[in-house]
Amino acid sequence: MRIVFMGTPEFAVESLKALVTAGKNVCAVVTVPDKPAGRGLQTQKSDIKQYAEEIGIPILQPVKLKDETFVNELKKLNADLFIVVAFRMLPEVVWQMPKMGTINLHASLLPNYRGAAPINWAIINGEKVTGLTTFFIEKEIDMGKIIHFEEVKIKESDNAGILHDTLMTKGAYLLLKTVNSIENGGYETYSQSQFIIPDQELRNAPKINRQTCRINWSLKVEEIYNHIRGLSPYPGAWTIIENNVTNEQLTLKIFSTEIIDGKHNSKDINCLTDGKKHFYITTDGGLISLLEIQPEGRKRMNIEDFLRGQRGVKEWKIKEIT
């Protein structure tokens, strides 16, 4: 069975490695064009391209997926199956091409968390369980028939980075299982409508933007905690603190926190600190203790290092969303 694999980031590499290690015939890889990145704007290859070059798999890097030259190159490969893991939305002329279809590995239990950021949103929403789904790509995004799925528990201490790595590893095995099923013909497909519970709203996973990442300190303490860990380490939740005396403002990315249970006397959102070891923020239901942060223009650091280098830290307050 001839396979074309389409993907870009590290998450996709693990799946491609599983296929190659199992001896599957991956005849080409499709990924994004190289692009300048970093301060020096040096040309950067995608993670998938780097791995494909290492093992000698032919690589296609179309700018536009509907480009006639690219489509003709795909046809010449005469692939039986296309596999998509963390890639772009495919046009119909592409996903309809292989006779065995085009499958996708998605990092959620479909039909919940359709969209670009299922890992982040599952944690942000306080889910205890998420998972992985393989399905056949159809016209509507993330709505094709399900082939296999696997549940994965989310620990309270997991952030998006930890869950990403767990799903990346488990997803590679689920994808290989799916490919074996298709190759052997021993599988059934299931409509996503079979998994929809009446009167229960489906949760989506839209693309994360900068405003999504801003912390709303008026939420319940657990919601704030989940929001921060759901965006850590990337892209990072952020807030603005403001000096009561000088009116200076400082933007902080917050990567790690813990909840300090118990009541506090503050009716407003306030910063409480000894200026040395702790920096608490009063919220509805408890205190959020900042553990690891990154002030704008500086490196990531623990809270003690931040406090050590900050004058008048006891005068800071949260600049609330208006």
Order of alpha helices (4+ residues) and beta strands (2+ residues): beta-alpha-beta-beta-beta-alpha-beta-alpha-beta-alpha-beta-alpha-beta-beta-alpha-alpha-alpha-beta-beta-beta-beta-beta-beta-alpha-beta
